[in-house]
Amino acid sequence: MKAWAPMSNAVTPPIKISTVTLVGLAAGMLSGMFGVGGGILIVPGLVLIAKMDQRIAHGTSLAAVLPISLASLMSYWSQDKVDWSVGFWLALGAISGALLGTKLLHVLPHRTLALGFAGLLIVTAIRLFLPLTSGERDPLEIAAVISLIAVGVATGILAGLLGVGGGVVMVPAMMMLLTMPSAYAKGTSVAVIIPTALMGTWRNRTKKNVDMRAAAICGLGGIPAAVVGGWVSAQMSDTVSNVLFASLLIVVATRLLLQVRADDKAGTIHG
């Protein structure tokens, strides 16, 4: 299978097209099932399996998330599982957050960010394991709108910093803040991820932190899996979906904590 060396300032070994495609397929399934962009799988996949430079992997992941999220959105939209009014307020905050995140990437200590994010994921997972009220979402009052914008800003910052779409934050936030059914929360999440990924990718390209060729292959490879994942999600009950999603959050948090520990031992993270 053909391989190529990514166009960047980092020294990175040639990457196999088949490897990047497989990473995209796995990320697509994750996106379709849980309403996330798939970056939480793409970043470690590109770094550990494709041996891509960490910085380039973050930027490439966010670009690859775009076509995958579009495919997921079509799946949820066809089932009328997208709340556009909620998505608007989330996106408003997320676009601003993505700009801020790309700036904070060079300011805040990565160790502090990773620990904070991991802690947030664990707390959210614990809450998802507990019974959640399901049914019609609550009305969008001023307090709810402000909360959604704040969640959007946090999502955008994570996108700029970590190369993820932010679904791991948005989905549980919508379920807990608005008692929104999980299927609607997932569909709305992937709708918001699209403008977030666009903004973050534009910023990363200006800083030459993205391999667009790898992103295209990874993203296109994930499209069919995202459609299948969306269909699987529609068949799951809210209880099963919540437990699986909470388990996913714990896995991601554990990976982050292990990475922090490894970096601490290597002396590569300070603060």
JOSUL-V188732 format. One record per pair of residues at least 24 apart in sequence whose ideal C-beta (glycine too) atoms are under 10 Angstrom apart, sorted by the first residue. I is the first residue (numbers start at 1). GAP is how many residues later the second one is. D is the distance in Angstrom with one decimal. If there is no record, write none. Layout:
I:GAP:D
I:GAP:D
This chain:
3:47:9.8
4:207:9.1
4:209:6.8
4:210:8.3
4:213:9.8
5:206:9.5
6:40:9.8
6:44:9.5
6:46:6.9
6:47:7.9
6:50:6.2
6:51:9.8
6:54:7.9
6:204:9.1
6:205:3.8
6:206:9.2
6:207:7.1
6:208:6.0
6:209:9.9
7:49:9.5
7:201:8.4
7:203:9.6
7:204:6.6
7:205:8.3
7:206:7.6
7:207:9.8
8:44:9.1
8:45:6.8
8:47:8.3
8:48:5.1
8:51:8.9
8:52:9.3
8:200:6.2
8:201:7.7
8:202:8.2
8:203:6.3
9:44:9.0
9:46:9.3
9:47:9.0
9:199:6.5
9:200:9.5
10:42:8.4
10:43:3.7
10:44:8.7
10:45:6.6
10:46:5.6
10:47:9.8
10:198:9.5
10:199:9.3
10:201:9.6
11:42:7.6
12:34:9.9
12:38:8.9
12:39:7.0
12:40:5.7
12:41:4.8
12:44:6.7
12:45:9.3
12:199:8.4
12:202:9.9
13:37:8.8
13:38:5.2
13:39:8.6
13:40:9.7
14:36:9.7
14:37:9.0
15:31:8.1
15:34:9.6
15:35:4.9
15:36:7.3
15:37:6.4
15:45:9.8
15:196:8.0
15:198:9.0
15:199:6.1
15:202:9.1
16:33:9.4
16:34:7.3
16:35:9.7
17:196:9.3
17:197:8.8
17:200:5.8
17:201:9.8
17:204:9.1
18:199:9.5
18:203:9.5
19:26:8.4
19:27:8.9
19:30:5.8
19:31:5.0
19:32:8.9
19:33:9.8
19:195:9.7
19:198:9.6
19:199:9.5
20:25:8.5
20:26:7.4
20:29:8.9
20:30:5.9
20:32:8.9
20:40:9.0
20:44:8.6
20:191:9.3
20:193:9.0
20:194:5.3
20:195:8.9
20:196:9.4
20:197:4.8
20:198:4.9
20:199:9.7
20:200:10.0
20:201:7.1
21:196:5.9
21:197:7.1
21:199:8.2
21:200:3.8
21:201:8.7
22:27:7.9
22:28:9.4
22:196:9.2
22:199:7.4
22:200:9.9
23:25:9.8
23:26:6.4
23:27:6.7
23:29:9.9
23:38:9.3
23:41:8.3
23:191:9.2
23:194:9.2
23:195:5.6
23:198:7.6
23:199:8.3
24:40:6.4
24:43:8.8
24:44:7.1
24:190:9.5
24:191:9.3
24:192:9.6
24:193:6.8
24:194:3.8
24:195:6.1
24:196:7.0
24:197:3.2
24:198:3.8
24:199:8.2
24:200:9.7
24:201:7.6
24:202:9.4
25:43:9.9
25:193:9.0
25:196:5.3
25:197:6.0
25:198:9.3
25:199:7.7
25:200:4.7
25:201:9.3
25:203:9.8
26:192:9.9
26:195:9.3
26:196:7.9
26:199:7.3
27:34:8.4
27:37:7.2
27:38:7.8
27:41:6.0
27:138:9.9
27:191:7.1
27:192:8.6
27:194:8.5
27:195:5.0
27:198:7.7
27:199:8.3
27:202:9.7
28:36:9.7
28:39:9.1
28:40:5.1
28:41:9.6
28:43:6.9
28:44:7.8
28:190:9.2
28:191:8.5
28:192:9.6
28:193:7.2
28:194:2.9
28:195:6.3
28:196:6.9
28:197:3.2
28:198:3.9
28:199:8.0
28:200:8.0
28:201:6.5
28:202:9.7
29:39:9.7
29:193:7.9
29:195:9.5
29:196:4.3
29:197:7.2
29:198:9.8
29:199:6.7
29:200:4.4
29:201:9.7
29:203:8.1
30:38:8.9
30:42:9.6
30:137:9.2
30:192:8.8
30:195:8.4
30:196:8.7
30:199:6.9
30:218:7.7
31:34:7.8
31:37:4.9
31:38:6.3
31:39:10.0
31:40:7.7
31:41:4.7
31:42:9.6
31:44:9.5
31:134:7.9
31:136:7.6
31:155:9.2
31:158:9.5
31:159:6.7
31:162:8.4
31:191:6.8
31:192:9.7
31:194:8.0
31:195:4.9
31:196:9.9
31:198:6.3
31:199:8.3
31:202:9.9
32:36:8.4
32:37:9.8
32:39:7.5
32:40:5.0
32:43:6.1
32:44:8.6
32:154:8.7
32:158:8.6
32:190:8.9
32:191:9.7
32:192:9.6
32:193:6.7
32:194:4.2
32:195:6.4
32:196:6.3
32:197:2.1
32:198:4.0
32:199:7.5
32:200:6.9
32:201:6.3
32:202:9.6
33:39:9.1
33:153:8.2
33:192:9.5
33:193:9.0
33:195:8.9
33:196:4.2
33:197:7.6
33:198:9.4
33:199:5.6
33:200:4.8
33:201:9.9
33:203:8.0
33:208:8.2
33:211:7.6
33:212:8.5
33:215:8.9
34:38:9.4
34:133:6.7
34:134:8.2
34:137:6.8
34:148:9.0
34:151:9.9
34:152:6.3
34:155:8.6
34:156:9.6
34:195:7.9
34:199:7.2
34:207:7.8
34:210:7.5
34:211:5.3
34:214:6.3
34:215:9.5
35:34:9.2
35:37:7.0
35:38:9.6
35:41:7.5
35:46:9.3
35:130:9.2
35:132:5.0
35:133:9.4
35:135:7.7
35:136:5.0
35:139:9.4
35:147:8.2
35:148:8.5
35:149:9.4
35:150:6.5
35:151:2.6
35:152:6.6
35:153:7.7
35:154:4.0
35:155:5.4
35:156:9.4
35:157:9.7
35:158:8.4
35:194:9.5
35:195:8.8
35:198:7.6
35:206:9.6
35:210:8.6
36:29:8.8
36:32:9.6
36:33:8.8
36:36:8.8
36:128:7.6
36:129:6.0
36:130:7.9
36:131:3.1
36:132:5.7
36:133:9.4
36:134:8.6
36:135:7.1
36:150:8.2
36:153:7.0
36:154:7.9
36:157:7.8
36:209:8.8
36:212:8.1
36:213:9.9
36:216:9.5
37:24:8.3
37:25:7.8
37:27:8.7
37:28:3.7
37:29:8.4
37:31:6.7
37:32:5.3
37:35:8.5
37:118:10.0
37:122:8.1
37:126:9.1
37:127:6.1
37:128:2.1
37:129:7.0
37:130:5.7
37:131:9.1
37:133:10.0
37:152:8.5
37:153:7.4
37:155:9.7
37:156:4.6
37:157:9.0
37:159:8.1
37:160:6.5
37:185:9.9
38:26:7.5
38:27:5.8
38:30:5.2
38:31:7.8
38:34:8.7
38:126:8.4
38:127:7.0
38:129:8.5
38:152:9.8
38:155:9.2
38:180:8.9
38:181:9.0
38:184:6.3
38:187:9.2
38:188:7.9
38:191:9.5
39:24:10.0
39:25:7.8
39:26:5.3
39:29:9.2
39:30:9.8
39:119:9.0
39:120:7.8
39:123:7.1
39:124:5.1
39:125:3.5
39:126:5.4
39:127:8.4
39:128:8.8
39:129:9.2
39:154:9.0
39:158:8.7
39:161:9.8
40:81:9.5
40:122:8.3
40:123:9.1
40:124:5.4
40:125:8.6
40:126:9.9
40:127:8.5
40:128:6.3
40:208:8.0
40:209:9.2
40:211:8.8
40:212:5.1
40:215:8.3
40:216:9.4
41:123:9.4
41:181:9.6
41:207:9.5
41:210:9.9
41:211:8.8
41:214:10.0
42:26:8.5
42:121:7.4
42:122:8.4
42:123:9.6
42:172:9.9
42:173:9.0
42:176:6.3
42:177:9.0
42:180:8.4
43:119:7.1
43:120:5.2
43:121:7.2
43:212:9.8
44:208:9.4
44:211:6.6
44:212:9.9
44:215:8.6
45:173:8.4
46:117:9.1
46:165:8.8
46:168:7.2
46:169:9.6
46:172:7.6
47:212:9.7
50:161:9.9
50:164:7.6
50:168:9.0
52:159:7.3
52:162:7.2
53:156:9.4
53:158:9.0
54:56:9.9
54:109:9.6
54:205:9.9
54:214:10.0
55:50:9.1
55:108:9.4
55:149:9.4
55:152:9.2
55:153:9.7
55:154:5.7
55:155:9.6
56:107:9.7
56:148:9.2
56:152:8.8
56:153:6.2
56:154:6.8
56:155:5.6
56:158:8.4
57:106:6.8
57:152:9.4
57:153:9.5
57:154:8.5
57:157:8.9
58:47:8.4
58:101:9.7
58:102:9.1
58:103:7.9
58:104:6.4
58:105:3.4
58:106:8.7
58:142:9.4
58:146:7.8
58:151:6.9
58:152:8.6
59:43:9.4
59:101:9.8
59:104:6.4
59:141:8.1
59:142:7.4
59:144:8.8
59:145:3.6
59:146:7.8
59:148:7.7
59:149:8.4
59:150:3.6
59:151:3.5
59:152:7.6
59:153:9.3
59:156:8.2
60:103:7.5
60:141:9.2
60:144:8.4
60:149:8.3
60:150:5.2
60:151:4.7
60:152:7.9
60:153:9.1
60:154:5.2
60:155:4.8
60:156:9.7
60:158:7.3
60:159:9.6
61:98:9.6
61:101:8.4
61:102:3.8
61:103:7.1
61:104:8.9
61:136:9.4
61:139:9.7
61:140:9.8
61:143:9.7
61:149:8.8
61:153:9.6
61:154:7.8
61:157:8.0
61:158:9.7
62:36:8.7
62:40:9.9
62:97:6.0
62:98:8.2
62:100:8.8
62:101:4.7
62:102:7.6
62:103:7.5
62:131:9.5
62:134:8.3
62:135:5.4
62:136:9.2
62:137:9.3
62:138:4.6
62:139:5.4
62:140:10.0
62:141:9.1
62:142:6.4
62:147:9.2
62:148:7.4
62:153:8.1
63:100:8.9
63:134:7.1
63:135:9.2
63:137:8.3
63:138:4.4
63:139:9.6
63:141:7.2
63:142:8.1
63:146:9.9
63:147:5.3
63:148:8.2
63:149:6.2
63:151:8.6
63:152:3.5
63:153:7.9
63:155:8.5
63:156:7.1
64:99:9.1
64:133:8.7
64:137:9.3
64:146:9.3
64:147:9.6
64:148:9.6
64:150:7.5
64:151:4.3
64:152:7.7
64:153:8.3
64:154:4.0
64:155:4.1
64:156:8.8
64:157:8.7
64:158:7.2
65:94:8.4
65:98:8.1
65:99:7.7
65:100:4.7
65:101:9.5
65:102:9.4
65:125:9.4
65:128:6.3
65:129:8.6
65:131:8.5
65:132:4.7
65:133:9.9
65:135:8.7
65:136:8.5
65:150:8.6
65:153:9.1
65:154:7.2
65:157:8.8
66:99:8.9
66:127:8.2
66:128:6.5
66:129:9.7
66:130:9.4
66:131:4.4
66:132:6.5
66:134:9.5
66:135:6.8
66:149:8.0
66:150:9.7
66:153:6.2
67:127:9.7
67:130:9.3
67:148:8.7
67:149:7.8
67:151:8.8
67:152:3.7
67:153:5.9
67:154:9.2
67:155:7.1
67:156:5.9
67:159:8.6
68:97:8.6
68:122:8.6
68:125:8.9
68:129:9.1
68:150:8.2
68:151:5.5
68:152:8.8
68:153:8.8
68:154:4.0
68:155:6.6
68:157:8.2
68:158:5.1
68:161:9.6
69:96:6.2
69:98:8.6
69:120:8.8
69:121:4.7
69:122:8.1
69:123:9.0
69:124:4.4
69:125:5.2
69:126:9.9
69:127:8.9
69:128:6.4
69:150:8.9
69:153:9.3
69:157:7.7
70:120:8.2
70:121:9.7
70:123:9.3
70:124:6.3
70:127:9.4
70:149:8.8
70:153:7.9
70:156:8.4
71:119:8.8
71:148:8.9
71:149:9.4
71:151:7.2
71:152:4.2
71:153:7.7
71:154:8.4
71:155:3.9
71:156:5.6
71:157:9.8
71:158:9.1
71:159:7.9
72:93:9.8
72:95:9.3
72:114:8.1
72:115:8.1
72:117:8.9
72:118:4.3
72:119:9.1
72:121:8.4
72:122:9.6
72:150:9.1
72:151:9.0
72:153:9.7
72:154:4.4
72:155:7.8
72:157:7.1
72:158:5.5
72:161:9.1
73:114:7.1
73:115:9.5
73:116:9.4
73:117:4.7
73:118:5.4
73:119:9.7
73:120:8.4
73:121:6.7
73:153:8.9
73:157:8.8
74:116:9.3
74:149:9.3
74:152:8.6
74:153:7.4
74:156:8.1
75:111:9.8
75:112:8.3
75:115:8.6
75:151:6.8
75:152:5.2
75:153:8.6
75:154:7.7
75:155:2.9
75:156:6.6
75:157:9.9
75:158:8.3
75:159:8.1
76:107:7.4
76:108:8.4
76:110:6.5
76:111:3.1
76:112:8.2
76:113:9.0
76:114:6.4
76:115:7.9
76:154:5.8
76:157:8.1
76:158:8.2
77:110:6.8
77:113:9.1
77:114:7.9
77:153:9.5
78:109:9.8
78:149:9.6
78:152:8.4
78:153:9.8
78:156:9.7
79:104:7.6
79:105:9.9
79:108:7.6
79:151:7.8
79:152:8.8
79:154:9.4
79:155:5.7
80:103:9.8
80:104:9.1
80:107:8.6
81:100:8.4
81:101:9.6
81:102:4.8
81:103:5.3
81:104:9.0
81:105:7.2
81:106:3.8
81:107:8.1
81:109:9.9
81:149:8.7
81:152:8.8
81:153:7.5
82:101:9.7
82:102:7.2
82:104:9.3
82:105:4.2
82:106:5.5
82:107:9.3
82:108:8.2
82:109:5.4
82:110:9.9
83:54:6.8
83:57:9.4
83:91:8.0
83:95:8.6
83:97:6.9
83:98:9.7
83:101:5.3
83:102:8.2
83:104:7.5
83:105:4.7
83:108:8.6
84:103:9.8
84:104:7.8
84:107:7.2
85:52:9.7
85:55:6.3
85:60:9.5
85:63:9.7
85:103:9.2
86:51:7.3
86:54:7.0
86:58:8.7
86:59:9.3
86:62:6.4
86:84:9.5
86:88:6.5
86:91:9.5
86:92:6.9
86:94:7.3
86:98:8.3
86:99:8.7
86:102:5.4
86:103:9.7
86:105:9.2
86:106:8.8
87:61:9.1
87:65:9.4
87:83:9.3
87:87:9.5
87:100:8.7
87:101:4.7
87:102:8.2
87:103:9.3
87:104:4.5
87:105:5.2
87:106:9.9
87:107:9.6
87:108:9.4
88:52:9.8
88:57:9.6
88:60:8.9
88:64:9.6
88:100:9.7
88:103:9.2
88:104:8.8
89:51:7.6
89:55:8.5
89:56:5.3
89:57:8.8
89:58:9.0
89:59:4.1
89:60:5.5
89:61:9.8
89:62:8.9
89:63:6.8
89:103:9.3
90:58:5.3
90:59:7.5
90:60:9.8
90:61:6.3
90:62:4.1
90:63:9.5
90:65:7.0
90:66:9.5
90:76:9.0
90:79:9.9
90:80:6.2
90:83:8.6
90:84:8.0
90:98:7.2
90:99:8.1
90:101:8.6
90:102:4.5
90:103:9.6
90:105:9.7
90:106:9.0
91:57:9.6
91:58:9.6
91:61:6.4
91:64:9.2
91:65:9.0
91:97:9.7
91:100:7.6
91:101:4.8
91:102:9.1
91:103:8.4
91:104:5.1
91:105:7.2
91:108:9.8
92:53:9.4
92:56:8.4
92:57:5.8
92:60:6.1
92:61:9.0
92:64:9.8
92:100:9.5
92:103:9.3
93:53:9.6
93:54:9.8
93:55:7.1
93:56:4.0
93:57:6.4
93:58:6.7
93:59:2.5
93:60:4.1
93:61:7.8
93:62:7.2
93:63:6.6
93:64:9.6
93:99:9.1
93:103:9.6
94:54:10.0
94:55:9.1
94:57:8.5
94:58:4.1
94:59:7.1
94:60:8.6
94:61:4.8
94:62:4.0
94:63:8.9
94:64:9.4
94:65:7.2
94:71:9.4
94:72:6.7
94:75:9.9
94:76:8.3
94:98:5.6
94:99:8.1
94:100:9.8
94:101:6.8
94:102:4.3
94:103:9.6
94:105:8.0
94:106:9.3
95:57:7.9
95:58:9.2
95:60:9.9
95:61:6.3
95:64:9.8
95:97:9.4
95:100:5.7
95:101:6.7
95:103:8.6
95:104:5.2
95:105:9.3
96:53:8.6
96:56:7.8
96:57:5.9
96:60:6.2
96:61:9.1
96:103:8.9
97:52:9.5
97:53:9.4
97:54:9.4
97:55:6.3
97:56:4.0
97:57:6.4
97:58:6.1
97:59:2.2
97:60:4.4
97:61:7.8
97:62:7.2
97:63:7.1
97:64:9.7
97:69:8.4
97:99:7.7
97:102:9.0
97:103:9.4
98:54:9.6
98:55:9.2
98:57:8.4
98:58:3.9
98:59:7.5
98:60:9.1
98:61:5.1
98:62:4.9
98:63:9.6
98:68:9.1
98:97:8.5
98:98:5.4
98:99:8.4
98:100:8.6
98:101:4.2
98:102:4.5
98:103:9.2
98:104:8.9
98:105:6.9
98:106:9.8
99:57:7.3
99:58:9.2
99:61:7.2
99:100:6.6
99:101:8.6
99:103:9.6
99:104:6.7
100:53:7.3
100:56:6.9
100:57:5.6
100:60:6.8
100:61:9.4
101:52:9.2
101:53:9.4
101:54:9.3
101:55:5.9
101:56:3.9
101:57:6.7
101:58:6.0
101:59:2.2
101:60:4.7
101:61:8.2
101:62:9.9
101:65:9.8
101:95:9.5
101:98:9.5
101:99:7.2
101:102:8.5
102:54:9.4
102:55:9.1
102:57:8.8
102:58:4.1
102:59:7.9
102:97:8.8
102:98:6.8
102:100:9.5
102:101:4.3
102:102:7.0
102:104:8.8
102:105:7.4
102:107:8.7
103:54:9.5
103:57:7.7
103:58:9.8
103:100:8.8
104:53:6.5
104:56:7.2
104:57:6.3
105:52:9.4
105:55:6.2
105:56:5.3
105:57:9.0
105:98:9.5
105:99:9.6
105:102:9.0
105:104:8.9
106:101:9.4
108:49:9.5
108:53:7.9
108:163:8.2
109:160:7.2
109:161:6.5
109:162:2.9
110:51:8.3
110:52:9.5
110:149:9.6
110:150:8.5
110:153:7.8
110:158:8.9
110:159:5.6
110:160:8.9
110:161:8.0
111:148:9.9
111:149:5.8
111:152:7.1
111:153:7.4
111:157:9.5
111:158:4.2
111:159:7.1
111:160:5.6
112:148:9.7
112:157:9.2
112:159:5.9
113:44:9.0
113:45:8.8
113:48:6.1
113:49:7.9
113:143:9.5
113:147:9.8
113:158:9.6
114:47:9.5
114:48:8.5
114:139:9.7
114:141:10.0
114:142:5.0
114:143:7.8
114:145:6.8
114:146:5.0
114:149:8.4
114:155:8.1
115:138:9.9
115:141:7.9
115:142:7.6
115:145:6.3
116:140:9.8
117:37:9.7
117:40:9.9
117:41:6.9
117:44:8.6
117:45:7.3
117:47:9.3
117:51:8.9
117:52:8.9
117:135:8.8
117:136:7.9
117:139:6.3
118:131:9.6
118:132:9.8
118:134:8.0
118:135:4.2
118:136:8.0
118:137:8.7
118:138:4.3
118:139:5.2
118:140:9.7
118:141:9.3
118:142:7.7
119:134:7.7
119:137:9.5
119:138:9.3
120:34:8.6
120:38:9.4
120:48:8.8
120:49:7.2
120:52:9.7
120:129:9.1
120:133:8.4
121:47:6.4
121:48:8.5
121:51:9.2
121:125:9.5
121:127:9.2
121:128:4.5
121:129:7.3
121:130:9.3
121:131:5.8
121:132:4.0
121:133:9.2
121:134:10.0
121:135:7.7
121:136:9.8
122:124:9.7
122:127:7.3
122:128:6.7
122:130:9.7
122:131:5.0
122:132:8.9
122:134:9.9
122:135:9.1
123:49:9.6
123:126:9.4
123:130:9.5
124:44:7.7
124:45:7.7
124:47:9.1
124:48:4.6
124:49:8.1
124:51:9.6
124:52:8.2
124:121:9.2
124:122:7.7
124:125:5.8
124:126:9.7
124:129:9.1
125:43:9.6
125:47:8.3
125:117:9.7
125:118:9.8
125:120:8.1
125:121:4.1
125:122:7.5
125:123:8.3
125:124:4.0
125:125:4.9
125:126:9.4
125:127:9.1
125:128:7.2
126:120:7.6
126:123:9.2
126:124:8.9
127:45:6.9
127:48:8.9
127:49:6.4
127:115:9.4
127:119:8.2
127:122:9.9
128:43:9.2
128:44:5.9
128:47:7.6
128:48:8.5
128:54:9.3
128:113:9.3
128:114:4.7
128:115:7.5
128:116:9.5
128:117:6.1
128:118:3.8
128:119:9.1
128:120:9.8
128:121:7.3
128:122:9.8
129:113:7.4
129:114:6.7
129:117:5.1
129:118:8.9
129:120:10.0
129:121:9.4
130:112:9.0
130:116:9.4
131:108:8.4
131:111:9.0
132:40:9.0
132:43:5.8
132:44:7.0
132:47:7.3
132:48:9.6
132:49:9.4
132:50:8.3
132:106:7.4
132:107:8.9
132:110:6.4
133:42:8.9
133:43:9.2
133:45:10.0
133:46:4.5
133:47:9.8
133:48:9.9
134:41:8.3
134:45:6.9
134:46:8.5
134:47:5.4
134:48:7.7
134:49:10.0
134:103:9.6
134:104:5.2
134:105:8.9
134:108:9.3
135:44:6.6
135:45:9.1
135:46:7.0
135:103:9.9
136:42:9.6
136:43:7.9
136:44:8.7
136:45:8.4
136:48:9.8
137:37:7.8
137:38:9.3
137:40:9.2
137:41:4.4
137:42:6.1
137:43:4.2
137:44:7.6
137:47:7.0
137:48:8.8
137:51:9.7
138:39:7.9
138:40:4.8
138:41:5.6
138:42:8.1
139:39:8.8
140:38:7.9
143:34:9.4
144:33:6.4
144:34:6.4
147:26:7.9
147:30:5.4
147:31:8.8
148:25:8.0
148:26:8.0
148:29:7.2
148:30:8.2
148:44:9.7
150:27:10.0
151:26:7.5
151:41:9.6
152:40:6.9
152:44:8.3
155:34:8.9
155:37:7.1
155:38:8.3
155:41:6.4
156:36:9.3
156:39:9.3
156:40:5.5
156:43:7.4
156:44:7.6
158:38:9.2
158:42:9.8
159:34:8.0
159:37:4.9
159:38:6.9
159:40:8.0
159:41:4.7
159:42:9.4
159:44:9.7
159:45:10.0
160:36:8.9
160:39:8.3
160:40:5.3
160:43:6.7
160:44:8.3
161:39:9.4
162:94:9.1
163:34:9.6
163:37:7.8
163:38:9.8
163:41:8.3
163:46:9.1
163:47:9.1
164:29:9.1
164:32:9.6
164:33:9.7
164:36:9.6
164:88:9.0
165:24:7.9
165:25:7.7
165:27:8.3
165:28:3.7
165:29:8.6
165:31:6.4
165:32:6.1
165:35:9.0
166:26:7.5
166:27:6.4
166:30:6.2
166:31:9.3
166:34:9.7
167:25:8.4
167:26:6.2
167:29:9.9
167:78:9.5
168:77:8.5
168:80:7.7
168:81:6.0
168:84:6.5
168:85:9.4
169:80:9.7
170:26:9.5
171:70:9.5
171:71:9.8
171:74:6.8
171:78:9.6
172:70:8.7
172:73:7.4
172:74:8.4
172:77:7.8
175:63:8.7
175:66:9.8
175:67:7.8
175:70:9.2
181:57:6.2
181:60:9.4
182:51:8.2
182:54:8.3
182:55:9.0
182:56:4.9
182:57:9.2
182:58:9.5
182:59:4.7
182:60:6.3
182:63:7.5
183:47:9.5
183:50:6.6
183:51:6.4
183:53:8.5
183:55:7.8
183:58:7.7
185:53:9.8
185:56:9.5
185:60:9.7
186:43:9.8
186:44:8.3
186:47:6.2
186:48:9.6
186:55:8.1
186:59:8.7
187:43:8.3
187:46:9.0
187:47:9.7
190:36:8.5
190:40:8.6
